[in-house]
Each structure stands twice: as C-alpha cells, then as structure tokens.
Amino acid sequence: MSNHKGLNFTLKVWRQKNAAAKGEFKEYPVTNVSPDSSFLEMLDIMNEDLLHKGEDPVYFDHDCREGICGMCSLFINGRPHGPGEEITVCQLHMREFNSQDGGVITIEPWRAAAFPVIKDLVVDRTAFDRIQQAGGYVSINTGGIPDANAIPIPKEIADKAMDAATCIGCGACVAACKNASAMLFVSAKVSQFSLLPQGQAEKSRRVLAMVNQMDEEGFGACTNTGACEAECPKGVSLENIARMNRDYFGAAISTEH
C-alpha cells in the first residue's frame, strides 16, 4: 500500500460539443489523487465527480490501457501524451506532476484539420484508417508459410521492419508537428512492408497510393523538424520518412516512364 499523500490538481480541460461548435476551456478540481494513479484513472475520478453533480462528463478515448492501442491520445501541458519519454497517456502516472499550489494541468485534443473533434477530447482519426486501406497490406498470394530460414533476411533489415511496425497509429506525430504532418505514421506503415520480401512486389503501388491518400486527407507537409520522432510513444525513427521519400520519388519516375 502506498503511503504517499493525496495530490490536488486543477484540470483545465477543453470542452467542445462537436467539430462545428466553438470550444472552450473549463476548469475542474480533482483532490486526494493517489500519485500511483494513472492519468486516465484520474480522469475517471473527475468524471465521477461531474456525474455526481449532474454535469456532463468529459469525453476522452481509451481502450487497452496497456500502451498498445494508441487510443488514449491527449495533448497534456503542451505535449502529446504528456511528460515522459516513449509512453502513452495510460502509462502516465500522477506522480509526474507537481500538485503544489493546486497545480494546473491543461488537457486538449489533437489539433489538426484532418482530425476533426467528435466531442471534447475525442477526435476522428479515421483518416489514418483510410491511408492504411489505400495500400497498407499485402494483397497478392505470396504462397504458404515458408520455413524460418527459407527466405534469408539480414537481421538489420528485419529489425528495421519490426521497429517500423511498432507504430500504434495514435497520431502523436501529427499533434507534435507544426504542420500537422502524418509523414512519420505513413512512412512507418510503408516501411514495415517495403523492407521485407513479401512486400516488395507491391512496393511502388503501395507508396504512391498511401502518400496520395495522405495528401487527400489534408495533412500538412514535412519540414524535418523532428518533433514527430521526439514525441512518438514507440520511438519510430525519422529514417522511415527518408526511406519513404526515396521509394515515392522512384515509383513516381517509373510510373511516368
């Protein structure tokens, strides 16, 4: 059992009825919060208080609460997923915050035109789904499952493909980028296939389709500031963007000829 004293905070939370409505910040106190509580547990406490008062609870996304699904996407005190490195909001604990003098925590949704607000802190991230549907898969018959050593893949290449595949599609890269670019997400989803033999046959078609869909969704351009990599909860590398750019321009030139 923890012997820590309960923490008190003032939450400055963005409230917005829908994408068309004008939103505003509202302040809610939360008291006697355990330092060992996760951030989402703290939001549950806040909502219980609001319900007891007959007020509308704050809407926020969550699912697995294990740092896997990427649903718990919040902009906390100016950072996607809040303070801490390579964690999601559900892995963030209240001991990371200073509660002295009723410490204020500002909570906002992702700010991007391609992620319209559904309600409060919940945004519509189906743009990512449509990008995936445009080419983030292997559609051809690559045969039965081969023996592990039947298709030799250098460990360095396999590791890079697996690192790209760790992307959980949370959208922190978009939220961190001053242009709301989705390049880190798209490049990770392109790289996880293009690096492996099974993805080579559709390599050109895939990168063209996914990048074009990204542009149609209204995401901004990449200016290589590196904010996306710095705030990615899974540490996805900017190297994927460079790889995708090479693949894209190569595919575009081949298509023209």
CYANA upper distance limits for C-alpha pairs under 8 A (distance plus 0.5 A):
  2 SER  CA     36 ASP  CA      8.36
  4 HIS  CA     34 SER  CA      7.68
  4 HIS  CA     35 PRO  CA      7.35
  5 LYS  CA     32 ASN  CA      8.07
  5 LYS  CA     34 SER  CA      7.71
  5 LYS  CA     35 PRO  CA      8.33
  6 GLY  CA     31 THR  CA      7.73
  6 GLY  CA     32 ASN  CA      4.46
  6 GLY  CA     33 VAL  CA      5.34
  6 GLY  CA     34 SER  CA      5.52
  6 GLY  CA     35 PRO  CA      7.28
  7 LEU  CA     31 THR  CA      6.66
  7 LEU  CA     32 ASN  CA      5.39
  7 LEU  CA     33 VAL  CA      5.25
  7 LEU  CA     34 SER  CA      6.78
  7 LEU  CA     35 PRO  CA      7.19
  7 LEU  CA     99 SER  CA      6.31
  8 ASN  CA     29 PRO  CA      7.98
  8 ASN  CA     30 VAL  CA      6.30
  8 ASN  CA     31 THR  CA      4.77
  8 ASN  CA     32 ASN  CA      6.13
  8 ASN  CA     33 VAL  CA      6.87
  8 ASN  CA     99 SER  CA      6.10
  8 ASN  CA    100 GLN  CA      8.32
  8 ASN  CA    102 GLY  CA      6.23
  8 ASN  CA    103 GLY  CA      7.71
  9 PHE  CA     29 PRO  CA      6.34
  9 PHE  CA     30 VAL  CA      5.86
  9 PHE  CA     31 THR  CA      6.89
  9 PHE  CA     99 SER  CA      6.23
  9 PHE  CA    102 GLY  CA      5.38
  9 PHE  CA    103 GLY  CA      5.52
  9 PHE  CA    104 VAL  CA      6.38
  9 PHE  CA    105 ILE  CA      7.63
 10 THR  CA     27 GLU  CA      6.95
 10 THR  CA     28 TYR  CA      6.18
 10 THR  CA     29 PRO  CA      4.94
 10 THR  CA     30 VAL  CA      6.79
 10 THR  CA    102 GLY  CA      6.45
 10 THR  CA    103 GLY  CA      6.55
 10 THR  CA    104 VAL  CA      5.22
 10 THR  CA    105 ILE  CA      6.84
 11 LEU  CA     26 LYS  CA      8.46
 11 LEU  CA     27 GLU  CA      5.91
 11 LEU  CA     28 TYR  CA      5.57
 11 LEU  CA     29 PRO  CA      6.53
 11 LEU  CA     30 VAL  CA      7.81
 11 LEU  CA    104 VAL  CA      6.26
 11 LEU  CA    105 ILE  CA      5.47
 11 LEU  CA    106 THR  CA      6.57
 11 LEU  CA    107 ILE  CA      7.76
 12 LYS  CA     25 PHE  CA      6.51
 12 LYS  CA     26 LYS  CA      6.09
 12 LYS  CA     27 GLU  CA      4.99
 12 LYS  CA     28 TYR  CA      7.11
 12 LYS  CA    104 VAL  CA      7.26
 12 LYS  CA    105 ILE  CA      6.42
 12 LYS  CA    106 THR  CA      5.12
 12 LYS  CA    107 ILE  CA      6.64
 13 VAL  CA     25 PHE  CA      5.75
 13 VAL  CA     26 LYS  CA      5.85
 13 VAL  CA     27 GLU  CA      6.69
 13 VAL  CA     28 TYR  CA      8.10
 13 VAL  CA    106 THR  CA      6.53
 13 VAL  CA    107 ILE  CA      5.42
 13 VAL  CA    108 GLU  CA      6.87
 14 TRP  CA     23 GLY  CA      7.33
 14 TRP  CA     24 GLU  CA      6.15
 14 TRP  CA     25 PHE  CA      4.90
 14 TRP  CA     26 LYS  CA      6.89
 14 TRP  CA    107 ILE  CA      6.86
 14 TRP  CA    108 GLU  CA      5.80
 14 TRP  CA    109 PRO  CA      7.84
 14 TRP  CA    120 ASP  CA      6.53
 14 TRP  CA    121 LEU  CA      7.25
 15 ARG  CA     23 GLY  CA      6.05
 15 ARG  CA     24 GLU  CA      6.02
 15 ARG  CA     25 PHE  CA      6.46
 15 ARG  CA     26 LYS  CA      7.27
 15 ARG  CA     58 VAL  CA      7.83
 15 ARG  CA    119 LYS  CA      7.97
 15 ARG  CA    120 ASP  CA      4.98
 15 ARG  CA    121 LEU  CA      7.76
 16 GLN  CA     21 ALA  CA      6.92
 16 GLN  CA     22 LYS  CA      6.93
 16 GLN  CA     23 GLY  CA      4.71
 16 GLN  CA     24 GLU  CA      7.14
 16 GLN  CA    117 VAL  CA      8.13
 16 GLN  CA    119 LYS  CA      6.07
 16 GLN  CA    120 ASP  CA      5.05
 16 GLN  CA    121 LEU  CA      8.41
 17 LYS  CA     21 ALA  CA      6.36
 17 LYS  CA     22 LYS  CA      8.25
 17 LYS  CA     23 GLY  CA      7.69
 17 LYS  CA    118 ILE  CA      7.96
 17 LYS  CA    119 LYS  CA      5.58
 17 LYS  CA    120 ASP  CA      6.86
 18 ASN  CA    117 VAL  CA      6.29
 18 ASN  CA    118 ILE  CA      5.52
 18 ASN  CA    119 LYS  CA      5.40
 18 ASN  CA    120 ASP  CA      7.95
 19 ALA  CA    116 PRO  CA      6.12
 19 ALA  CA    117 VAL  CA      5.16
 19 ALA  CA    118 ILE  CA      6.46
 19 ALA  CA    119 LYS  CA      7.88
 28 TYR  CA     46 MET  CA      8.01
 29 PRO  CA     46 MET  CA      8.22
 30 VAL  CA     42 MET  CA      8.41
 30 VAL  CA     45 ILE  CA      8.02
 30 VAL  CA     46 MET  CA      6.58
 33 VAL  CA     37 SER  CA      7.55
 33 VAL  CA     42 MET  CA      7.43
 33 VAL  CA     94 MET  CA      8.29
 34 SER  CA     94 MET  CA      7.73
 35 PRO  CA     93 HIS  CA      7.26
 35 PRO  CA     94 MET  CA      5.37
 35 PRO  CA     95 ARG  CA      4.90
 36 ASP  CA     93 HIS  CA      6.49
 36 ASP  CA     94 MET  CA      6.83
 36 ASP  CA     95 ARG  CA      6.96
 37 SER  CA     41 GLU  CA      6.44
 37 SER  CA     42 MET  CA      6.95
 37 SER  CA     93 HIS  CA      6.14
 37 SER  CA     94 MET  CA      6.35
 38 SER  CA     42 MET  CA      6.87
 38 SER  CA     90 CYS  CA      6.64
 38 SER  CA     91 GLN  CA      7.04
 38 SER  CA     92 LEU  CA      6.10
 38 SER  CA     93 HIS  CA      4.73
 38 SER  CA     94 MET  CA      6.56
 39 PHE  CA     43 LEU  CA      6.91
 39 PHE  CA     89 VAL  CA      6.92
 39 PHE  CA     90 CYS  CA      6.72
 39 PHE  CA     91 GLN  CA      8.19
 39 PHE  CA     92 LEU  CA      6.15
 39 PHE  CA     93 HIS  CA      5.98
 39 PHE  CA     94 MET  CA      6.51
 40 LEU  CA     44 ASP  CA      6.72
 40 LEU  CA     89 VAL  CA      7.60
 40 LEU  CA     90 CYS  CA      6.33
 41 GLU  CA     45 ILE  CA      6.86
 42 MET  CA     46 MET  CA      6.88
 42 MET  CA     94 MET  CA      8.32
 43 LEU  CA     47 ASN  CA      6.70
 44 ASP  CA     48 GLU  CA      6.67
 45 ILE  CA     49 ASP  CA      6.89
 46 MET  CA     50 LEU  CA      6.86
 47 ASN  CA     51 LEU  CA      6.60
 47 ASN  CA     57 PRO  CA      5.50
 47 ASN  CA     58 VAL  CA      6.89
 48 GLU  CA     52 HIS  CA      6.71
 48 GLU  CA     57 PRO  CA      8.25
 49 ASP  CA     53 LYS  CA      6.88
 50 LEU  CA     54 GLY  CA      6.82
 50 LEU  CA     55 GLU  CA      5.53
 50 LEU  CA     56 ASP  CA      7.09
 50 LEU  CA     57 PRO  CA      6.30
 51 LEU  CA     55 GLU  CA      5.91
 51 LEU  CA     56 ASP  CA      7.11
 51 LEU  CA     57 PRO  CA      6.82
 58 VAL  CA    120 ASP  CA      6.90
 58 VAL  CA    121 LEU  CA      8.01
 59 TYR  CA    119 LYS  CA      6.89
 59 TYR  CA    120 ASP  CA      6.02
 59 TYR  CA    121 LEU  CA      6.41
 59 TYR  CA    122 VAL  CA      6.88
 60 PHE  CA     72 CYS  CA      7.93
 60 PHE  CA    120 ASP  CA      7.51
 60 PHE  CA    121 LEU  CA      5.49
 60 PHE  CA    122 VAL  CA      5.66
 61 ASP  CA     71 MET  CA      6.07
 61 ASP  CA     72 CYS  CA      5.69
 61 ASP  CA     73 SER  CA      7.49
 61 ASP  CA    121 LEU  CA      7.90
 61 ASP  CA    122 VAL  CA      6.29
 62 HIS  CA     70 GLY  CA      8.49
 62 HIS  CA     71 MET  CA      5.46
 62 HIS  CA     72 CYS  CA      5.06
 62 HIS  CA     73 SER  CA      8.47
 63 ASP  CA     69 CYS  CA      7.41
 63 ASP  CA     71 MET  CA      6.71
 63 ASP  CA     72 CYS  CA      7.81
 64 CYS  CA     68 ILE  CA      7.21
 64 CYS  CA     69 CYS  CA      6.60
 65 ARG  CA     69 CYS  CA      8.40
 65 ARG  CA     72 CYS  CA      8.28
 65 ARG  CA     90 CYS  CA      5.64
 65 ARG  CA     91 GLN  CA      7.93
 66 GLU  CA     90 CYS  CA      7.15
 66 GLU  CA     91 GLN  CA      7.49
 67 GLY  CA     87 ILE  CA      7.49
 67 GLY  CA     88 THR  CA      6.04
 67 GLY  CA     89 VAL  CA      8.34
 67 GLY  CA     90 CYS  CA      6.84
 67 GLY  CA     91 GLN  CA      6.78
 68 ILE  CA    168 ILE  CA      7.19
 69 CYS  CA    168 ILE  CA      6.55
 69 CYS  CA    170 CYS  CA      8.09
 70 GLY  CA     88 THR  CA      7.53
 70 GLY  CA    168 ILE  CA      6.01
 70 GLY  CA    169 GLY  CA      6.79
 70 GLY  CA    170 CYS  CA      4.82
 71 MET  CA    170 CYS  CA      6.65
 72 CYS  CA     81 HIS  CA      8.42
 72 CYS  CA     88 THR  CA      7.43
 72 CYS  CA     89 VAL  CA      6.22
 72 CYS  CA     90 CYS  CA      6.98
 72 CYS  CA    170 CYS  CA      8.31
 73 SER  CA     80 PRO  CA      7.67
 73 SER  CA     81 HIS  CA      6.65
 73 SER  CA     88 THR  CA      7.91
 73 SER  CA     89 VAL  CA      7.15
 73 SER  CA    109 PRO  CA      7.93
 73 SER  CA    110 TRP  CA      7.86
 73 SER  CA    170 CYS  CA      6.78
 73 SER  CA    171 GLY  CA      7.91
 73 SER  CA    172 ALA  CA      7.66
 74 LEU  CA     80 PRO  CA      6.49
 74 LEU  CA     81 HIS  CA      5.94
 74 LEU  CA     82 GLY  CA      7.99
 74 LEU  CA     89 VAL  CA      7.47
 74 LEU  CA    107 ILE  CA      7.18
 74 LEU  CA    108 GLU  CA      6.56
 74 LEU  CA    109 PRO  CA      5.88
 74 LEU  CA    110 TRP  CA      7.02
 74 LEU  CA    121 LEU  CA      7.51
 75 PHE  CA     79 ARG  CA      5.85
 75 PHE  CA     80 PRO  CA      4.93
 75 PHE  CA     81 HIS  CA      6.33
 75 PHE  CA     82 GLY  CA      6.88
 75 PHE  CA    107 ILE  CA      6.20
 75 PHE  CA    108 GLU  CA      5.41
 75 PHE  CA    109 PRO  CA      6.24
 75 PHE  CA    110 TRP  CA      6.74
 75 PHE  CA    175 ALA  CA      8.23
 76 ILE  CA     80 PRO  CA      6.71
 76 ILE  CA     81 HIS  CA      6.68
 76 ILE  CA     82 GLY  CA      4.98
 76 ILE  CA     83 PRO  CA      8.15
 76 ILE  CA    105 ILE  CA      7.51
 76 ILE  CA    106 THR  CA      6.21
 76 ILE  CA    107 ILE  CA      5.25
 76 ILE  CA    108 GLU  CA      6.99
 77 ASN  CA     82 GLY  CA      6.88
 77 ASN  CA     83 PRO  CA      8.46
 77 ASN  CA    105 ILE  CA      6.56
 77 ASN  CA    106 THR  CA      5.50
 77 ASN  CA    107 ILE  CA      7.04
 78 GLY  CA     82 GLY  CA      7.84
 78 GLY  CA    106 THR  CA      8.20
 79 ARG  CA     83 PRO  CA      7.27
 79 ARG  CA    176 ALA  CA      7.71
 79 ARG  CA    231 GLU  CA      8.16
 80 PRO  CA    110 TRP  CA      8.42
 80 PRO  CA    172 ALA  CA      6.01
 80 PRO  CA    175 ALA  CA      6.95
 80 PRO  CA    176 ALA  CA      6.93
 80 PRO  CA    231 GLU  CA      7.03
 81 HIS  CA     87 ILE  CA      7.56
 81 HIS  CA     88 THR  CA      5.86
 81 HIS  CA     89 VAL  CA      5.33
 81 HIS  CA     92 LEU  CA      8.40
 81 HIS  CA    172 ALA  CA      7.89
 81 HIS  CA    233 PRO  CA      8.36
 82 GLY  CA     89 VAL  CA      7.30
 82 GLY  CA     92 LEU  CA      8.07
 83 PRO  CA     92 LEU  CA      8.31
 83 PRO  CA     96 GLU  CA      7.80
 84 GLY  CA     92 LEU  CA      7.99
 85 GLU  CA    231 GLU  CA      7.84
 85 GLU  CA    233 PRO  CA      7.42
 86 GLU  CA    231 GLU  CA      7.57
 86 GLU  CA    232 CYS  CA      6.70
 86 GLU  CA    233 PRO  CA      4.20
 86 GLU  CA    234 LYS  CA      5.96
 86 GLU  CA    235 GLY  CA      6.65
 87 ILE  CA     91 GLN  CA      6.36
 87 ILE  CA     92 LEU  CA      7.41
 87 ILE  CA    233 PRO  CA      5.22
 87 ILE  CA    234 LYS  CA      7.81
 88 THR  CA     92 LEU  CA      7.16
 88 THR  CA    233 PRO  CA      6.33
 92 LEU  CA     96 GLU  CA      8.04
 97 PHE  CA    103 GLY  CA      8.33
 98 ASN  CA    103 GLY  CA      6.45
 99 SER  CA    103 GLY  CA      4.88
 99 SER  CA    104 VAL  CA      8.27
108 GLU  CA    121 LEU  CA      6.60
109 PRO  CA    117 VAL  CA      8.09
109 PRO  CA    120 ASP  CA      7.73
109 PRO  CA    121 LEU  CA      4.93
109 PRO  CA    122 VAL  CA      6.93
109 PRO  CA    123 VAL  CA      7.31
110 TRP  CA    115 PHE  CA      7.58
110 TRP  CA    121 LEU  CA      8.27
110 TRP  CA    123 VAL  CA      7.44
110 TRP  CA    171 GLY  CA      8.36
110 TRP  CA    172 ALA  CA      8.34
110 TRP  CA    174 VAL  CA      8.43
110 TRP  CA    175 ALA  CA      5.85
111 ARG  CA    115 PHE  CA      7.64
111 ARG  CA    175 ALA  CA      6.50
111 ARG  CA    180 ALA  CA      8.35
112 ALA  CA    116 PRO  CA      7.49
112 ALA  CA    174 VAL  CA      7.74
112 ALA  CA    175 ALA  CA      7.34
112 ALA  CA    180 ALA  CA      6.26
112 ALA  CA    219 PHE  CA      8.29
113 ALA  CA    218 GLY  CA      7.50
113 ALA  CA    219 PHE  CA      7.96
114 ALA  CA    125 ARG  CA      8.17
114 ALA  CA    127 ALA  CA      7.27
114 ALA  CA    217 GLU  CA      6.56
114 ALA  CA    218 GLY  CA      6.13
114 ALA  CA    219 PHE  CA      6.52
115 PHE  CA    123 VAL  CA      6.10
115 PHE  CA    124 ASP  CA      5.64
115 PHE  CA    125 ARG  CA      5.96
115 PHE  CA    127 ALA  CA      7.90
116 PRO  CA    123 VAL  CA      6.00
116 PRO  CA    124 ASP  CA      6.00
116 PRO  CA    125 ARG  CA      8.40
117 VAL  CA    121 LEU  CA      7.78
117 VAL  CA    122 VAL  CA      6.50
117 VAL  CA    123 VAL  CA      4.74
117 VAL  CA    124 ASP  CA      6.73
118 ILE  CA    122 VAL  CA      6.01
118 ILE  CA    123 VAL  CA      5.58
118 ILE  CA    124 ASP  CA      6.60
119 LYS  CA    123 VAL  CA      7.54
125 ARG  CA    129 ASP  CA      7.89
125 ARG  CA    171 GLY  CA      8.32
126 THR  CA    130 ARG  CA      6.85
127 ALA  CA    131 ILE  CA      6.84
127 ALA  CA    214 MET  CA      8.38
127 ALA  CA    217 GLU  CA      6.72
128 PHE  CA    132 GLN  CA      6.78
128 PHE  CA    169 GLY  CA      7.72
129 ASP  CA    133 GLN  CA      6.61
130 ARG  CA    134 ALA  CA      6.67
130 ARG  CA    213 GLN  CA      7.87
131 ILE  CA    135 GLY  CA      7.62
131 ILE  CA    136 GLY  CA      7.89
131 ILE  CA    186 VAL  CA      8.09
131 ILE  CA    210 MET  CA      5.87
131 ILE  CA    211 VAL  CA      8.33
131 ILE  CA    213 GLN  CA      6.07
131 ILE  CA    214 MET  CA      6.54
132 GLN  CA    136 GLY  CA      4.99
132 GLN  CA    137 TYR  CA      8.05
132 GLN  CA    189 LYS  CA      8.08
132 GLN  CA    210 MET  CA      7.48
133 GLN  CA    137 TYR  CA      8.23
134 ALA  CA    206 ARG  CA      8.03
134 ALA  CA    209 ALA  CA      6.18
134 ALA  CA    210 MET  CA      5.96
134 ALA  CA    213 GLN  CA      7.27
135 GLY  CA    205 ARG  CA      8.11
135 GLY  CA    206 ARG  CA      5.24
135 GLY  CA    207 VAL  CA      7.87
135 GLY  CA    209 ALA  CA      6.51
135 GLY  CA    210 MET  CA      6.18
136 GLY  CA    189 LYS  CA      6.75
136 GLY  CA    190 VAL  CA      7.15
136 GLY  CA    193 PHE  CA      8.41
136 GLY  CA    206 ARG  CA      7.35
136 GLY  CA    210 MET  CA      7.84
137 TYR  CA    193 PHE  CA      8.13
138 VAL  CA    193 PHE  CA      8.34
138 VAL  CA    198 GLN  CA      7.80
138 VAL  CA    199 GLY  CA      6.73
138 VAL  CA    202 GLU  CA      7.89
142 THR  CA    198 GLN  CA      7.05
146 PRO  CA    150 ALA  CA      6.56
146 PRO  CA    151 ILE  CA      8.14
147 ASP  CA    151 ILE  CA      8.37
153 ILE  CA    157 ILE  CA      7.25
153 ILE  CA    158 ALA  CA      6.91
153 ILE  CA    196 LEU  CA      8.19
154 PRO  CA    158 ALA  CA      6.82
155 LYS  CA    159 ASP  CA      6.44
156 GLU  CA    160 LYS  CA      6.81
157 ILE  CA    161 ALA  CA      6.77
157 ILE  CA    195 LEU  CA      7.09
157 ILE  CA    196 LEU  CA      8.19
158 ALA  CA    162 MET  CA      6.70
158 ALA  CA    195 LEU  CA      8.13
158 ALA  CA    196 LEU  CA      7.83
159 ASP  CA    163 ASP  CA      6.52
160 LYS  CA    164 ALA  CA      6.71
160 LYS  CA    192 GLN  CA      8.26
160 LYS  CA    195 LEU  CA      8.23
161 ALA  CA    165 ALA  CA      6.71
161 ALA  CA    191 SER  CA      6.86
161 ALA  CA    192 GLN  CA      4.98
161 ALA  CA    193 PHE  CA      7.65
161 ALA  CA    195 LEU  CA      6.42
161 ALA  CA    196 LEU  CA      7.61
162 MET  CA    166 THR  CA      6.94
162 MET  CA    192 GLN  CA      7.12
163 ASP  CA    167 CYS  CA      8.32
163 ASP  CA    192 GLN  CA      8.43
163 ASP  CA    236 VAL  CA      7.18
164 ALA  CA    188 ALA  CA      5.16
164 ALA  CA    189 LYS  CA      7.36
164 ALA  CA    191 SER  CA      6.79
164 ALA  CA    192 GLN  CA      5.80
164 ALA  CA    236 VAL  CA      6.65
164 ALA  CA    237 SER  CA      8.22
164 ALA  CA    240 ASN  CA      7.90
165 ALA  CA    188 ALA  CA      7.04
165 ALA  CA    189 LYS  CA      7.24
165 ALA  CA    192 GLN  CA      5.81
166 THR  CA    234 LYS  CA      6.91
166 THR  CA    236 VAL  CA      7.92
167 CYS  CA    185 PHE  CA      7.50
167 CYS  CA    188 ALA  CA      7.14
167 CYS  CA    189 LYS  CA      8.16
167 CYS  CA    234 LYS  CA      6.81
167 CYS  CA    236 VAL  CA      7.13
168 ILE  CA    234 LYS  CA      8.24
169 GLY  CA    185 PHE  CA      7.01
171 GLY  CA    175 ALA  CA      6.88
171 GLY  CA    182 ALA  CA      8.22
171 GLY  CA    185 PHE  CA      8.02
172 ALA  CA    176 ALA  CA      6.49
172 ALA  CA    228 CYS  CA      7.57
172 ALA  CA    231 GLU  CA      7.01
172 ALA  CA    232 CYS  CA      6.52
172 ALA  CA    233 PRO  CA      8.22
173 CYS  CA    177 CYS  CA      6.68
173 CYS  CA    180 ALA  CA      8.31
173 CYS  CA    181 SER  CA      7.86
173 CYS  CA    182 ALA  CA      7.13
173 CYS  CA    184 LEU  CA      7.02
173 CYS  CA    185 PHE  CA      7.64
173 CYS  CA    227 ALA  CA      7.75
173 CYS  CA    228 CYS  CA      4.59
173 CYS  CA    229 GLU  CA      7.48
173 CYS  CA    231 GLU  CA      7.09
173 CYS  CA    232 CYS  CA      6.56
174 VAL  CA    179 ASN  CA      8.36
174 VAL  CA    180 ALA  CA      5.04
174 VAL  CA    181 SER  CA      5.70
174 VAL  CA    182 ALA  CA      5.85
174 VAL  CA    228 CYS  CA      7.51
175 ALA  CA    180 ALA  CA      6.60
176 ALA  CA    180 ALA  CA      7.76
176 ALA  CA    227 ALA  CA      6.23
176 ALA  CA    228 CYS  CA      6.18
176 ALA  CA    231 GLU  CA      7.19
177 CYS  CA    181 SER  CA      6.52
177 CYS  CA    225 THR  CA      8.46
177 CYS  CA    227 ALA  CA      6.41
177 CYS  CA    228 CYS  CA      6.53
179 ASN  CA    219 PHE  CA      8.14
179 ASN  CA    220 GLY  CA      5.34
179 ASN  CA    221 ALA  CA      6.71
179 ASN  CA    222 CYS  CA      7.56
180 ALA  CA    219 PHE  CA      6.32
180 ALA  CA    220 GLY  CA      5.63
180 ALA  CA    221 ALA  CA      8.14
181 SER  CA    219 PHE  CA      5.61
181 SER  CA    220 GLY  CA      4.85
181 SER  CA    221 ALA  CA      5.91
181 SER  CA    222 CYS  CA      6.22
182 ALA  CA    186 VAL  CA      6.72
182 ALA  CA    214 MET  CA      7.73
182 ALA  CA    219 PHE  CA      6.59
182 ALA  CA    220 GLY  CA      7.78
183 MET  CA    187 SER  CA      6.28
183 MET  CA    221 ALA  CA      8.30
183 MET  CA    222 CYS  CA      7.03
183 MET  CA    241 ILE  CA      6.88
184 LEU  CA    188 ALA  CA      6.59
184 LEU  CA    228 CYS  CA      7.25
184 LEU  CA    229 GLU  CA      8.02
184 LEU  CA    236 VAL  CA      8.02
184 LEU  CA    237 SER  CA      8.31
184 LEU  CA    238 LEU  CA      7.23
184 LEU  CA    240 ASN  CA      7.52
184 LEU  CA    241 ILE  CA      6.54
185 PHE  CA    189 LYS  CA      6.89
186 VAL  CA    190 VAL  CA      6.61
186 VAL  CA    210 MET  CA      7.58
186 VAL  CA    211 VAL  CA      7.72
186 VAL  CA    214 MET  CA      8.20
187 SER  CA    191 SER  CA      6.36
187 SER  CA    240 ASN  CA      5.76
187 SER  CA    241 ILE  CA      5.66
187 SER  CA    243 ARG  CA      8.09
187 SER  CA    244 MET  CA      5.96
188 ALA  CA    192 GLN  CA      6.62
188 ALA  CA    236 VAL  CA      7.80
188 ALA  CA    240 ASN  CA      6.37
188 ALA  CA    241 ILE  CA      8.18
189 LYS  CA    193 PHE  CA      7.70
190 VAL  CA    194 SER  CA      6.62
190 VAL  CA    206 ARG  CA      7.72
190 VAL  CA    207 VAL  CA      6.79
190 VAL  CA    210 MET  CA      8.36
190 VAL  CA    244 MET  CA      7.39
191 SER  CA    195 LEU  CA      6.27
191 SER  CA    240 ASN  CA      6.85
191 SER  CA    243 ARG  CA      7.92
191 SER  CA    244 MET  CA      7.47
192 GLN  CA    196 LEU  CA      7.78
193 PHE  CA    198 GLN  CA      7.64
193 PHE  CA    199 GLY  CA      5.10
193 PHE  CA    200 GLN  CA      7.86
193 PHE  CA    203 LYS  CA      8.25
194 SER  CA    199 GLY  CA      5.54
194 SER  CA    200 GLN  CA      6.04
194 SER  CA    203 LYS  CA      6.12
195 LEU  CA    199 GLY  CA      7.61
195 LEU  CA    200 GLN  CA      7.92
196 LEU  CA    200 GLN  CA      7.11
197 PRO  CA    201 ALA  CA      8.35
199 GLY  CA    203 LYS  CA      6.57
202 GLU  CA    206 ARG  CA      6.32
203 LYS  CA    207 VAL  CA      6.87
203 LYS  CA    247 ASP  CA      8.41
204 SER  CA    208 LEU  CA      6.79
204 SER  CA    247 ASP  CA      7.48
204 SER  CA    248 TYR  CA      7.67
204 SER  CA    250 GLY  CA      8.45
204 SER  CA    251 ALA  CA      5.50
205 ARG  CA    209 ALA  CA      6.57
205 ARG  CA    251 ALA  CA      8.08
206 ARG  CA    210 MET  CA      6.57
207 VAL  CA    211 VAL  CA      6.48
207 VAL  CA    244 MET  CA      7.67
207 VAL  CA    247 ASP  CA      7.40
207 VAL  CA    248 TYR  CA      6.29
207 VAL  CA    251 ALA  CA      8.25
208 LEU  CA    212 ASN  CA      6.49
208 LEU  CA    248 TYR  CA      6.56
208 LEU  CA    251 ALA  CA      7.50
208 LEU  CA    252 ALA  CA      7.77
209 ALA  CA    213 GLN  CA      6.60
210 MET  CA    214 MET  CA      6.64
211 VAL  CA    215 ASP  CA      6.86
211 VAL  CA    248 TYR  CA      8.44
212 ASN  CA    216 GLU  CA      6.80
213 GLN  CA    217 GLU  CA      6.76
214 MET  CA    218 GLY  CA      7.41
214 MET  CA    219 PHE  CA      6.88
215 ASP  CA    219 PHE  CA      6.51
215 ASP  CA    220 GLY  CA      8.24
226 GLY  CA    230 ALA  CA      6.85
226 GLY  CA    238 LEU  CA      7.68
227 ALA  CA    231 GLU  CA      6.71
228 CYS  CA    232 CYS  CA      6.48
229 GLU  CA    235 GLY  CA      6.72
229 GLU  CA    236 VAL  CA      6.55
229 GLU  CA    237 SER  CA      6.37
229 GLU  CA    238 LEU  CA      6.66
230 ALA  CA    235 GLY  CA      7.85
231 GLU  CA    235 GLY  CA      8.23
232 CYS  CA    236 VAL  CA      6.82
236 VAL  CA    240 ASN  CA      8.43
238 LEU  CA    242 ALA  CA      7.38
239 GLU  CA    243 ARG  CA      6.79
240 ASN  CA    244 MET  CA      6.57
241 ILE  CA    245 ASN  CA      6.64
242 ALA  CA    246 ARG  CA      6.86
243 ARG  CA    247 ASP  CA      6.76
244 MET  CA    248 TYR  CA      6.41
245 ASN  CA    249 PHE  CA      6.63
246 ARG  CA    250 GLY  CA      6.57
247 ASP  CA    251 ALA  CA      6.50
248 TYR  CA    252 ALA  CA      6.54
249 PHE  CA    253 ILE  CA      6.63
250 GLY  CA    254 SER  CA      6.74
251 ALA  CA    255 THR  CA      6.60
252 ALA  CA    256 GLU  CA      6.81
253 ILE  CA    257 HIS  CA      6.99
